[in-house]
């Protein structure tokens, strides 16, 4: 079904066609028609499902049909990165409507000047929006179209009171769109309180061979070297999530020392530094983005083929948002969640919150040959349903459970390729030389070759041994600890 058949203008259709977008995806097919009629709407769909276009195209049509001093539309987003991305999508539609970005971390000057020109659309984050309103640089009395994007994260970041204040400053006659990947109680309360007979658009991530997600059992001391070997096998861009700002900074530094082109994205960076990090990652100059959860929402980089949860997230919803950075819009992707024996309690909590029951990847095969082979192991206690599937689906090898037996099949045709080998020798099994990386394996240890200028630092001398055939029992113990 072409976009024009659901009410999108010829001008917008042409702009979309230039980007290779010809037909609406499921969430756009469901959301655009009721929004075109002026109805309030709730778009309940997973990350990467095309929600931004679903609410921008009706916004453009509504504002193009009227006139008046702005702003006539307000889009509220929880992060600077998401706000910037929404503005980029808007500009890509070739509209003459003027927009202004408003978010913290940068001086007020440019934003204040942009607001004085009475833009048609303001896109911003709650805190800075209230700041400029308090300074008299922005009023919301003429807003006709209000969008609350990623509403669940606004709750997670403590923005709920700010969002309520912003809504109170807009006219009651406005059209309101609420977009969210998950539906915590606060979001449901917002819907009941502020939306009028909304159309509910619910699109779940379809079960398709796009995402493979598995657990990777690893000891705490071996995590950095395991990640190093994993990234060496991966041919493409990857996002690695850490729990803390300091941890993300240190891990990015360690990965750069190990020869990876890594950049960091965390809350202590200035806006200019964050912009440089995202530009470097999007352009391919950096192949690894080490991020805190600030990057788990609103970052849309089409070529991310691997997501690694180096540290477990705080909630099952954050696991959904992190993993949603790959396998977007039908493009294949993989996700690996590192689990240590110390993570057993945390993982059990995530399962109770609705995290999926994931299989364990065969670490030795993955790191040595790139083979993705999984074994499913039942996790107890079973998770209670939270009313919405987590959106994480695994397309690993088929498993068959017969009583206590677990039969696994292998997907040997899917392999990671070495990025740094240039098509030559890769870092191989124990006892093999890797002259391309300036290292030599002795038993299960890695040492710089004599005279090598690019010898790789061995952060954990015992790490490789954890993945050898002789240490298979150790990994079984980790799996058992996590499964309990």
C-alpha positions in Angstrom: 0.0 0.0 0.0 1.6 3.3 -1.0 1.8 6.2 1.4 -0.5 8.3 -0.8 -3.4 5.8 -0.2 -3.3 6.6 3.6 -3.4 10.4 3.1 0.2 11.4 2.8 0.8 14.3 0.4 2.6 13.9 -2.9 5.4 16.2 -1.8 6.0 14.0 1.3 5.8 10.8 -0.8 8.4 12.1 -3.1 10.7 13.0 -0.2 10.3 9.5 1.2 10.9 7.9 -2.2 14.2 9.7 -2.4 15.2 8.0 0.8 14.1 4.6 -0.5 10.9 4.5 1.6 8.0 3.6 -0.7 5.4 1.8 1.4 4.4 2.3 5.1 5.4 -0.3 7.6 2.8 -1.9 9.9 2.9 0.8 12.6 2.7 3.6 10.0 -0.2 1.9 8.3 -2.1 1.6 11.6 -1.3 5.0 13.0 -1.3 7.5 10.1 -5.0 7.2 9.1 -6.6 8.0 12.5 -4.0 10.7 13.2 -4.9 12.3 9.8 -8.5 12.6 11.1 -7.4 14.5 14.2 -7.8 11.7 16.8 -5.6 11.3 19.8 -3.5 8.2 19.6 -1.3 5.8 21.6 1.4 4.1 19.6 2.5 1.1 21.5 5.3 -0.4 19.4 8.8 -1.7 19.9 11.9 0.4 19.2 12.9 0.6 15.6 9.4 0.1 14.4 9.0 3.5 12.6 7.0 5.5 15.2 8.7 8.8 14.3 7.4 8.9 10.7 4.0 7.6 12.0 3.4 10.8 13.9 5.5 13.3 11.8 3.6 12.8 8.6 0.1 13.7 10.1 1.8 16.6 12.0 3.1 18.0 8.7 -0.3 17.7 7.0 -2.2 19.3 9.9 0.2 22.3 10.2 0.4 22.8 6.4 -3.4 23.2 6.1 -3.5 26.0 8.6 -1.6 29.1 9.6 -0.7 31.2 12.6 2.1 32.1 14.9 4.0 29.2 16.3 4.8 27.0 17.9 1.9 25.0 16.7 3.4 21.6 17.5 5.5 20.4 20.4 7.4 17.1 20.5 8.8 16.1 23.9 11.6 13.5 24.0 13.6 12.2 26.9 17.2 12.6 25.5 19.1 15.1 23.4 20.0 12.3 20.9 16.4 11.4 20.3 15.4 15.0 19.9 18.1 15.6 17.4 17.2 12.5 15.5 13.5 13.5 15.3 14.5 16.9 13.9 16.7 15.2 11.2 13.8 13.0 10.2 11.6 16.0 9.9 14.1 17.9 7.8 14.4 14.9 5.5 10.7 15.2 4.6 11.4 18.4 2.8 8.8 20.4 4.6 8.8 24.2 4.7 7.8 24.2 8.4 10.4 25.6 10.6 11.6 23.8 13.7 13.7 24.6 16.8 15.6 22.2 19.0 15.6 22.8 22.8 17.7 20.6 25.1 20.2 21.0 27.9 24.0 20.7 27.9 24.6 23.6 25.6 24.3 27.4 26.0 20.9 29.1 25.8 21.8 31.6 23.1 21.2 29.8 19.9 18.1 28.1 21.2 16.6 31.4 22.4 17.2 33.0 19.1 15.5 30.1 17.3 12.5 30.4 19.6 12.2 34.2 19.0 11.6 33.4 15.3 8.3 31.7 16.3 9.1 28.2 14.7 6.2 26.0 13.7 7.5 23.0 15.6 9.5 22.8 18.9 11.3 19.6 19.6 12.9 19.3 23.0 13.6 17.7 26.4 11.4 18.4 29.4 13.9 20.2 31.7 15.3 22.7 29.2 11.7 23.3 27.8 10.6 24.4 31.2 13.7 26.5 31.6 13.1 28.5 28.4 9.4 28.9 29.3 10.5 30.3 32.7 12.8 32.8 30.9 9.9 33.9 28.7 11.4 32.6 25.5 8.6 30.1 24.8 4.9 29.8 25.3 2.7 26.8 24.5 -0.7 28.4 24.3 -1.0 27.9 20.5 0.1 24.2 20.4 -2.3 22.1 18.3 -0.3 18.9 18.1 1.5 17.4 21.1 3.8 14.3 20.9 5.2 12.6 23.9 7.8 10.3 22.5 9.4 7.4 24.5 7.1 8.2 27.4 8.3 5.3 29.4 11.8 6.6 29.5 10.6 10.0 30.7 9.3 8.2 33.7 12.5 6.2 34.2 14.6 9.5 34.1 12.3 11.2 36.6 10.7 13.6 34.1 7.1 12.7 35.0 6.4 16.0 37.0 8.0 18.1 34.2 5.9 16.4 31.5 2.7 17.0 33.5 3.6 20.7 33.8 4.3 20.9 30.0 0.9 19.3 29.2 -0.9 21.8 31.5 0.6 24.7 29.5 -1.0 23.5 26.2 -4.6 24.0 25.2 -7.1 21.3 26.1 -8.2 21.2 22.4 -4.8 19.9 21.2 -4.3 16.6 19.4 -2.1 14.4 21.5 0.1 11.4 20.4 1.8 9.2 23.0 4.5 6.8 21.8 6.0 4.2 24.0 7.7 0.8 23.6 6.5 -0.4 27.0 3.5 0.5 29.2 4.3 1.1 32.8 1.6 2.3 35.1 2.5 6.0 34.8 2.1 5.9 31.1 -1.3 4.3 31.4 -2.2 7.0 33.9 -1.1 9.7 31.5 -3.3 8.2 28.7 -6.4 8.1 30.9 -5.8 11.7 32.2 -4.7 13.6 29.1 -5.9 11.8 25.9 -9.5 11.9 24.6 -10.8 8.6 23.4 -7.5 7.7 21.8 -6.9 5.2 19.0 -4.7 2.4 20.4 -2.1 1.3 17.9 -0.4 -1.8 19.2 2.3 -3.4 17.0 4.4 -6.1 18.6 7.8 -7.1 17.2 7.0 -10.0 14.8 8.6 -13.3 15.2 11.1 -13.2 12.4 14.6 -14.3 11.7 16.0 -10.8 12.3 17.3 -11.0 15.9 19.4 -13.6 17.6 19.8 -13.0 21.3 21.6 -15.3 23.8 23.3 -15.3 27.1 27.1 -15.5 27.3 28.4 -17.1 30.5 31.7 -15.6 31.6 33.7 -15.0 34.8 34.0 -11.5 36.0 37.8 -11.3 35.4 37.5 -12.6 31.9 34.9 -10.2 30.6 37.2 -7.7 28.9 39.2 -10.2 27.0 36.0 -12.1 26.1 34.6 -8.9 24.7 37.9 -8.2 22.9 37.8 -11.6 21.1 34.1 -11.3 20.4 34.6 -7.9 18.7 37.5 -9.2 16.8 35.2 -11.9 15.3 32.5 -9.4 14.5 32.6 -7.7 11.1 30.7 -4.5 11.4 29.5 -1.9 14.0 28.7 -2.8 17.6 27.2 -1.1 20.6 28.4 -2.2 24.1 26.3 -1.2 27.1 27.9 -0.6 30.5 26.0 0.2 33.7 28.0 3.3 34.8 29.5 6.4 33.2 32.9 5.7 34.7 32.7 2.1 33.6 31.8 3.0 30.0 34.8 5.5 29.8 37.2 2.9 31.1 36.0 0.1 28.9 36.2 2.4 25.8 39.8 3.2 26.8 40.6 -0.5 27.3 39.1 -1.5 23.9 41.1 1.3 22.1 44.3 -0.1 23.7 43.4 -3.5 22.4 43.2 -2.2 18.9 39.4 -1.5 18.5 38.2 1.8 17.1 35.9 2.6 20.1 34.2 5.7 21.2 32.2 6.4 24.4 28.7 7.9 24.9 27.8 8.7 28.5 26.1 11.4 30.5 29.3 13.2 31.7 30.2 14.3 28.1 29.4 17.7 26.8 26.9 18.0 24.0 29.7 18.7 21.5 31.5 15.6 22.6 28.4 13.5 22.3 27.7 14.8 18.9 31.3 14.0 17.8 31.0 10.5 19.2 27.7 9.8 17.3 29.1 11.4 14.1 32.2 9.1 14.4 30.1 6.0 15.0 27.5 6.8 12.2 30.3 7.5 9.7 32.1 4.3 10.5 35.3 5.9 11.8 34.5 4.2 15.1 33.2 0.7 14.9 32.4 0.2 18.6 30.2 2.5 20.7 30.5 2.0 24.4 27.5 3.5 26.0 25.4 3.8 29.1 21.6 3.6 28.8 21.5 7.1 27.5 22.1 5.6 24.1 19.5 2.8 24.4 16.7 5.1 23.3 16.5 7.1 20.2 19.8 6.1 18.6 19.0 4.8 15.1 22.1 3.6 13.3 21.1 1.2 10.5 24.3 -0.9 10.4 24.5 -2.0 14.0 24.9 -5.8 13.7 25.8 -6.6 17.3 24.7 -5.4 20.8 26.6 -6.5 23.8 25.2 -6.1 27.3 28.5 -6.0 29.1 26.6 -5.3 32.3 23.0 -6.2 33.0 20.5 -3.4 32.9 18.4 -2.3 35.8 15.1 -3.5 34.4 13.7 -5.9 31.8 12.3 -2.8 29.9 15.8 -1.4 29.6 17.0 -4.8 28.2 14.3 -4.4 25.5 15.5 -0.9 24.7 19.2 -1.8 24.6 18.7 -4.8 22.3 16.4 -2.8 20.2 19.5 -0.9 18.8 20.0 -3.9 16.4 17.8 -5.9 14.1 15.8 -2.8 13.2 13.3 -2.7 10.4 13.9 -6.3 9.4 17.7 -6.1 9.2 19.4 -9.0 10.9 21.3 -8.5 14.1 22.7 -10.2 17.2 22.7 -9.5 20.9 24.7 -11.1 23.6 24.1 -10.5 27.3 27.1 -11.3 29.5 26.2 -13.1 32.8 28.6 -14.0 35.6 28.0 -16.1 38.7 27.5 -12.8 40.6 24.7 -11.9 38.2 22.5 -14.8 39.2 20.2 -12.8 41.5 20.0 -9.9 39.0 19.1 -12.1 36.1 16.4 -13.9 38.1 14.9 -10.5 38.9 15.0 -9.5 35.3 13.2 -12.7 34.4 10.5 -12.0 36.9 10.1 -8.6 35.3 9.5 -10.2 31.9 12.9 -10.7 30.4 12.9 -13.5 27.9 14.2 -17.0 28.7 17.4 -17.0 26.6 19.6 -19.8 25.5 23.3 -19.9 26.3 25.7 -19.5 23.4 28.6 -21.9 23.1 31.3 -19.5 24.0 34.2 -21.6 22.8 32.8 -22.1 19.4 31.7 -18.5 19.1 35.1 -17.1 20.0 37.3 -19.7 18.2 35.4 -20.1 14.9 32.6 -17.6 15.0 30.0 -20.3 15.1 26.7 -19.3 16.7 25.4 -22.4 18.5 23.1 -22.2 21.5 21.8 -24.5 24.1 18.6 -23.7 25.9 18.5 -24.1 29.7 15.2 -23.5 31.6 15.4 -20.6 34.0 13.5 -20.7 37.2 11.4 -19.1 38.5 9.4 -18.5 35.4 8.7 -14.9 34.6 5.3 -13.5 35.1 3.7 -11.9 32.1 3.7 -8.1 32.2 1.0 -7.8 29.5 3.5 -6.9 26.8 6.0 -9.1 25.1 9.5 -7.8 25.7 10.1 -7.5 22.0 13.2 -9.7 22.2 13.2 -12.7 19.9 15.9 -15.2 19.3 16.5 -16.8 16.0 19.2 -19.2 17.2 19.3 -22.9 16.4 16.2 -24.9 16.9 16.0 -26.6 20.2 13.9 -29.6 21.2 13.2 -30.4 24.8 12.4 -34.1 25.6 12.1 -34.6 29.3 15.4 -33.5 30.8 17.3 -33.9 27.5 18.1 -30.8 25.4 18.8 -31.4 21.8 20.5 -28.6 20.0 21.0 -27.9 16.3 23.8 -25.8 14.9 23.8 -22.9 12.5 27.3 -23.4 11.2 26.8 -21.2 8.1 26.5 -18.1 10.2 29.9 -17.0 11.4 31.6 -13.9 12.6 34.5 -12.7 10.4 37.6 -11.1 11.7 37.6 -7.4 11.3 41.3 -6.7 11.9 42.7 -9.6 10.0 42.1 -8.0 6.6 41.0 -11.4 5.2 44.1 -13.1 6.5 44.9 -15.1 9.6 42.6 -14.5 12.6 43.2 -14.9 16.2 42.9 -18.6 16.4 42.8 -21.4 18.9 45.3 -21.9 21.7 48.9 -22.4 20.5 48.4 -20.6 17.1 50.4 -17.5 16.2 48.6 -14.3 15.2 51.3 -12.2 13.5 48.8 -9.7 12.2 48.0 -8.6 15.7 51.5 -8.7 17.0 50.7 -11.4 19.5 51.5 -15.1 20.1 49.5 -17.6 22.1 51.4 -19.8 24.6 49.0 -22.3 25.9 46.0 -20.2 26.9 47.9 -16.9 27.4 48.5 -14.0 25.0 51.9 -12.4 24.9 53.3 -9.6 22.6 55.7 -10.9 20.0 59.3 -9.9 20.4 59.9 -6.6 18.7 56.2 -6.0 18.1 55.1 -2.4 18.2 51.4 -3.2 18.5 51.5 -6.0 21.1 48.1 -6.4 22.8 47.8 -6.0 26.5 46.6 -9.1 28.3 44.2 -7.7 30.8 43.3 -11.0 32.3 45.9 -13.7 32.2 43.5 -16.4 33.1 40.7 -15.3 30.8 41.5 -17.4 27.8 41.5 -20.5 29.9 37.9 -19.9 30.7 37.0 -20.7 27.1 39.2 -23.7 26.5 37.8 -27.2 26.3 39.3 -28.1 29.6 37.2 -25.4 31.3 33.8 -26.4 30.0 32.9 -27.5 33.5 33.5 -24.0 34.8 31.0 -22.6 32.3 28.4 -25.2 33.2 28.8 -24.0 36.8 28.1 -20.4 35.7 25.1 -21.5 33.7 23.7 -23.4 36.6 24.2 -20.4 38.9 22.4 -18.1 36.5 19.6 -20.6 36.0 18.8 -21.0 39.7 
